[in-house]
Amino acid sequence: MIDVDVLQKIGAAHKDGITEEDLIRCRMSVAEVYEGQTFLMSYKNRSLLSKGDIVAVKGRAKAGKTHFLAVLIATLLRGKYAEFRSLESGLSILHIDTEQGLNNFQAVIKKALRMAGLPDDQDHEKLLTFNLRDFLARDRLAAVAMLSDAYCPDVLIIDGVRDLLSDFNDIGQSSEVINFLMALSKQRQCAIITVLHENKADNNMRGHLGTELLNKCSEVYQVQRSGNDERSYYKVSQTDTRNMPVEDFTFEMGEDGLPVEVAIDPPLSSAEKRRMMLIGNLDRFMQPGTSMSYSDFISTYMEVSGLAESTAKKHLPEALDLGILIKNGDEYSRRIYR
């Protein structure tokens, strides 16, 4: 049972607006039936982006974070993009950018519209975009609140959450911003997507703001780029989640400048690379099913690989352990099956 007298005393002791009704509303009861999560999107049949929660997108500078945002926007507007699916139709999006210049921001939105099969020279009724780059930090936070109250979006995107405060290492400012986003997502029942850079020294989100964001968000996605040439690809990995994990998403930029999903073979482990190196050396002089004496093996291995005798003698037992070679008496045989 709720002790109303206790709640009244707590409310009276706090002069900053907490009431008995506020506390009663926050009580959790195992006897109650609460509404489950409402997910707005899926990738390969795994749900993501739930109403009332915060999602973080992180990555280094120019790693492709805005390209990933374009994928999400196109999915919400069109209903699908690549293996992404929107789970509800007619969702409204409020996209607030704090980092890019107006031309670059416009280019991202035009790209998302083309990806959704829509004209890129007409504003879409379900997509509202605002650029707050010229605002001061304290004014940006107020602007986000005003715009959210005015438009009540289903999805709020803040590309540059770091710019909502002046010092991302300040505990007080960081807590204020995260608490504001938590309250906003709950009150408006909207999904909030935030974008924040990673530290240069590691893959953590920057500053105390990044620490607070990691603790409070429901999902974190890391965007990485494989290189800086035209053959490079982008990889999106879900690094943290409170829900079912989502598979990696990889894409490259097509000839039309739009993201195209691609299948990338996972990199070989160090053990797999080692095994392939040994097999490659043996392929140069020893066919499967053939045998050689110890001395002939070592001398030939040194000749074809250019390695020292001591190294060749180390590779022989290693090939035995991996099952590439079999010892038959005084000879060593190459397995027919690798």
Phi and psi in degrees as a GROMACS rama.xvg file:
@    title "Ramachandran Plot"
@    xaxis  label "Phi"
@    yaxis  label "Psi"
@TYPE xy
-83.5207  127.675  ILE-2
-84.1697  98.5621  ASP-3
-62.632  -36.4604  VAL-4
-61.2159  -41.3902  ASP-5
-63.3189  -44.9423  VAL-6
-63.4489  -37.2552  LEU-7
-65.0592  -39.102  GLN-8
-66.6413  -39.3894  LYS-9
-63.2024  -44.4633  ILE-10
-64.8487  -38.2241  GLY-11
-68.6398  -30.07  ALA-12
-75.8766  -17.4759  ALA-13
-110.469  114.153  HIS-14
-89.9915  8.95244  LYS-15
-99.3151  21.1718  ASP-16
108.568  -5.43727  GLY-17
-73.4326  129.005  ILE-18
-120.241  170.53  THR-19
-59.343  -39.9184  GLU-20
-63.8647  -37.8352  GLU-21
-60.504  -44.3667  ASP-22
-69.5561  -40.5397  LEU-23
-61.9072  -40.2847  ILE-24
-64.6932  -26.3256  ARG-25
-89.2844  -6.52442  CYS-26
-70.8951  137.45  ARG-27
-103.171  134.254  MET-28
-126.108  132.731  SER-29
-72.6452  -12.579  VAL-30
-84.6044  -14.1487  ALA-31
-84.6135  154.946  GLU-32
-107.567  111.719  VAL-33
-98.2314  150.3  TYR-34
-66.4688  135.429  GLU-35
-74.6252  177.28  GLY-36
-67.035  143.211  GLN-37
-111.171  106.703  THR-38
-88.4677  143.661  PHE-39
-102.809  -11.4523  LEU-40
-151.532  160.346  MET-41
-142.061  157.106  SER-42
-134.513  117.029  TYR-43
51.9877  46.3829  LYS-44
69.0238  13.4412  ASN-45
-107.317  126.083  ARG-46
-75.322  148.615  SER-47
-153.866  170.821  LEU-48
58.821  78.8219  LEU-49
-96.9728  149.376  SER-50
-63.1788  142.25  LYS-51
80.3215  7.08594  GLY-52
-123.424  165.617  ASP-53
-111.541  135.033  ILE-54
-117.559  138.461  VAL-55
-112.467  135.682  ALA-56
-115.163  121.602  VAL-57
-124.184  161.869  LYS-58
166.649  166.545  GLY-59
-72.6542  169.395  ARG-60
-61.1988  136.794  ALA-61
61.6148  26.3724  LYS-62
-84.4784  -11.4392  ALA-63
110.714  18.6287  GLY-64
-63.0621  -41.9997  LYS-65
-69.7463  -29.8546  THR-66
-62.836  -41.1794  HIS-67
-65.8545  -39.3124  PHE-68
-60.2307  -38.7836  LEU-69
-62.713  -37.3631  ALA-70
-62.2545  -44.9151  VAL-71
-65.1473  -43.2933  LEU-72
-63.6267  -44.9336  ILE-73
-61.2385  -38.6155  ALA-74
-63.2017  -45.1033  THR-75
-66.7278  -35.4451  LEU-76
-79.4687  -40.2321  LEU-77
-91.973  -25.6842  ARG-78
102.877  -21.97  GLY-79
-162.411  152.866  LYS-80
-158.373  125.103  TYR-81
53.7082  -126.361  ALA-82
-94.6832  4.71839  GLU-83
-82.6292  144.248  PHE-84
-135.092  139.295  ARG-85
-86.9236  132.567  SER-86
-92.0058  -6.62376  LEU-87
-137.971  149.599  GLU-88
-99.4363  155.723  SER-89
71.9222  24.35  GLY-90
-72.1852  138.684  LEU-91
-96.6765  142.852  SER-92
-124.523  131.195  ILE-93
-113.947  111.068  LEU-94
-107.981  115.444  HIS-95
-113.42  122.885  ILE-96
-111.785  135.885  ASP-97
-118.457  -7.25981  THR-98
-106.788  -46.2563  GLU-99
-82.197  157.063  GLN-100
-69.8006  164.672  GLY-101
-60.8733  -40.2199  LEU-102
-65.456  -44.1338  ASN-103
-66.1067  -40.7406  ASN-104
-62.7467  -42.7975  PHE-105
-62.164  -38.281  GLN-106
-62.5511  -38.5888  ALA-107
-64.1059  -44.2777  VAL-108
-67.7393  -41.2434  ILE-109
-60.0457  -40.3993  LYS-110
-62.1092  -45.3476  LYS-111
-61.5341  -39.5473  ALA-112
-65.8113  -41.7968  LEU-113
-64.4896  -39.543  ARG-114
-62.2658  -30.8347  MET-115
-85.831  2.34882  ALA-116
74.4588  26.5905  GLY-117
-113.034  155.681  LEU-118
-63.6864  137.675  PRO-119
-95.1103  10.5247  ASP-120
-116.093  15.4716  ASP-121
-133.197  133.819  GLN-122
-67.3973  142.406  ASP-123
-98.9218  137.339  HIS-124
-63.1414  -22.662  GLU-125
-98.2784  3.88221  LYS-126
-129.89  110.765  LEU-127
-108.917  131.822  LEU-128
-126.913  135.81  THR-129
-136.897  138.796  PHE-130
-111.664  115.19  ASN-131
-108.643  23.0979  LEU-132
-59.1615  -35.0478  ARG-133
-81.7168  -6.04254  ASP-134
-80.8689  155.048  PHE-135
-73.9137  158.675  LEU-136
-55.96  -46.5464  ALA-137
-66.0232  -29.3802  ARG-138
-79.0384  -29.4447  ASP-139
-64.0607  -43.392  ARG-140
-61.8107  -42.7701  LEU-141
-65.1371  -36.9317  ALA-142
-66.7801  -39.9111  ALA-143
-60.047  -42.8133  VAL-144
-63.8663  -44.5261  ALA-145
-64.0869  -44.8008  MET-146
-67.6052  -38.7437  LEU-147
-65.741  -40.4122  SER-148
-66.4504  -36.0882  ASP-149
-74.9225  -37.9325  ALA-150
-109.781  -16.5921  TYR-151
46.0711  61.6596  CYS-152
-73.286  157.098  PRO-153
-76.4124  -34.588  ASP-154
-130.439  126.24  VAL-155
-112.437  122.359  LEU-156
-109.315  126.165  ILE-157
-119.26  98.4605  ILE-158
-87.6221  91.7499  ASP-159
118.288  51.776  GLY-160
-62.6399  -23.4544  VAL-161
-60.9441  -26.705  ARG-162
-82.709  4.75772  ASP-163
-85.6974  -1.99033  LEU-164
-144.534  159.82  LEU-165
-84.2981  -28.5322  SER-166
-134.797  106.696  ASP-167
-74.523  -4.80029  PHE-168
-97.4832  -3.18287  ASN-169
-80.4926  121.611  ASP-170
-61.9896  -44.8314  ILE-171
-63.5367  -48.0137  GLY-172
-64.5654  -41.0758  GLN-173
-62.9315  -45.06  SER-174
-63.5278  -39.0988  SER-175
-61.5659  -44.4403  GLU-176
-66.2638  -46.1465  VAL-177
-66.2672  -41.3695  ILE-178
-62.6797  -37.9715  ASN-179
-61.7386  -45.0037  PHE-180
-66.6899  -39.4584  LEU-181
-62.4747  -45.6447  MET-182
-64.9428  -41.7004  ALA-183
-63.4374  -44.3564  LEU-184
-63.9585  -36.0506  SER-185
-75.4118  -47.1047  LYS-186
-65.0569  -41.6706  GLN-187
-91.5386  -8.20913  ARG-188
49.9853  48.2824  GLN-189
-114.98  156.817  CYS-190
-90.811  130.436  ALA-191
-110.847  124.273  ILE-192
-107.531  119.129  ILE-193
-111.231  150.093  THR-194
-121.828  130.094  VAL-195
-144.414  140.223  LEU-196
-71.9605  155.809  HIS-197
-89.0076  158.763  GLU-198
-64.631  150.831  ASN-199
-70.4343  -29.588  LYS-200
-84.7138  -20.9695  ALA-201
-151.826  -170.456  ASP-202
-98.6526  14.0523  ASN-203
-81.0327  149.493  ASN-204
-68.7277  149.29  MET-205
-69.5292  136.942  ARG-206
68.1937  -173.797  GLY-207
-65.7099  -29.1788  HIS-208
-58.8401  -44.2294  LEU-209
-63.3185  -38.4301  GLY-210
-64.253  -45.8869  THR-211
-64.9428  -39.1055  GLU-212
-65.1507  -42.8084  LEU-213
-60.175  -40.1471  LEU-214
-68.6982  -29.6806  ASN-215
-104.225  -18.2648  LYS-216
-84.1379  160.911  CYS-217
-91.5919  -25.2506  SER-218
-145.804  146.05  GLU-219
-129.251  130.022  VAL-220
-119.11  130.006  TYR-221
-104.51  131.043  GLN-222
-109.753  126.629  VAL-223
-129.349  151.595  GLN-224
-115.52  136.183  ARG-225
-74.1695  -24.394  SER-226
-170.41  -167.965  GLY-227
-116.117  6.14519  ASN-228
-99.0828  177.468  ASP-229
-68.971  -15.797  GLU-230
-89.4388  -1.89994  ARG-231
-72.1459  157.053  SER-232
-127.532  168.611  TYR-233
-114.654  140.937  TYR-234
-125.912  126.981  LYS-235
-109.915  120.12  VAL-236
-121.802  135.685  SER-237
-83.7693  107.644  GLN-238
-89.1875  -24.8607  THR-239
-146.292  142.901  ASP-240
-161.32  150.486  THR-241
-96.7401  -3.3259  ARG-242
-114.993  -165.782  ASN-243
-67.0804  137.4  MET-244
-65.8297  150.402  PRO-245
-111.728  140.7  VAL-246
-65.7707  160.644  GLU-247
-65.2832  148.86  ASP-248
-122.195  122.132  PHE-249
-118.231  140.666  THR-250
-149.062  160.2  PHE-251
-130.695  166.667  GLU-252
-88.2527  123.124  MET-253
-75.3298  177.353  GLY-254
-62.5266  -25.7196  GLU-255
-86.5124  4.50832  ASP-256
81.3592  9.65154  GLY-257
-105.652  147.209  LEU-258
-63.5197  135.741  PRO-259
-127.705  126.447  VAL-260
-67.502  136.319  GLU-261
-133.033  154.393  VAL-262
-96.1873  122.982  ALA-263
-115.902  126.017  ILE-264
-65.4272  136.08  ASP-265
-63.3314  145.117  PRO-266
-64.1574  148.603  PRO-267
-69.6511  143.406  LEU-268
-72.5734  166.965  SER-269
-60.8126  -37.5804  SER-270
-66.3728  -40.4817  ALA-271
-67.1312  -39.2337  GLU-272
-62.5197  -40.3071  LYS-273
-63.0374  -44.1349  ARG-274
-62.5634  -44.1971  ARG-275
-65.2064  -33.2308  MET-276
-64.3188  -45.1753  MET-277
-64.3796  -43.6271  LEU-278
-62.7191  -40.3156  ILE-279
-62.2316  -41.4067  GLY-280
-64.3417  -43.0039  ASN-281
-68.3838  -33.0701  LEU-282
-61.6884  -21.0316  ASP-283
-79.3632  -13.3254  ARG-284
-149.967  -7.19419  PHE-285
-137.157  109.452  MET-286
-79.483  151.021  GLN-287
-55.6078  133.983  PRO-288
95.043  -11.0792  GLY-289
-91.8333  161.603  THR-290
-130.882  155.42  SER-291
-146.789  153.892  MET-292
-74.4664  165.44  SER-293
-58.3244  -48.969  TYR-294
-65.6486  -41.7267  SER-295
-65.0847  -38.7495  ASP-296
-62.3893  -48.3723  PHE-297
-63.6363  -46.1739  ILE-298
-65.4411  -40.9693  SER-299
-70.2  -40.1307  THR-300
-60.8331  -41.8006  TYR-301
-63.1218  -39.7091  MET-302
-67.0903  -46.0067  GLU-303
-80.3308  -26.4337  VAL-304
-96.9287  -19.4721  SER-305
73.9639  15.8391  GLY-306
-92.7914  160.045  LEU-307
-72.4268  161.378  ALA-308
-60.7572  -40.7876  GLU-309
-62.2077  -37.5774  SER-310
-69.9164  -42.0194  THR-311
-59.7241  -39.6421  ALA-312
-68.8387  -25.7727  LYS-313
-77.8161  -34.9748  LYS-314
-70.4115  -30.3388  HIS-315
-60.4122  -56.3007  LEU-316
-64.0323  -28.7635  PRO-317
-65.9822  -40.8442  GLU-318
-66.0628  -33.3091  ALA-319
-65.5134  -46.1656  LEU-320
-61.9035  -34.0988  ASP-321
-83.4079  -4.6473  LEU-322
80.1211  12.5187  GLY-323
-76.5813  -36.4192  ILE-324
-114.94  154.713  LEU-325
-128.531  136.412  ILE-326
-90.987  120.053  LYS-327
-118.596  96.3312  ASN-328
65.4876  -120.49  GLY-329
-93.8549  2.7664  ASP-330
-116.947  161.861  GLU-331
-119.058  125.319  TYR-332
-109.256  143.208  SER-333
-84.0095  126.063  ARG-334
-61.5281  144.434  ARG-335
-72.2592  -38.1867  ILE-336
-104.555  133.648  TYR-337
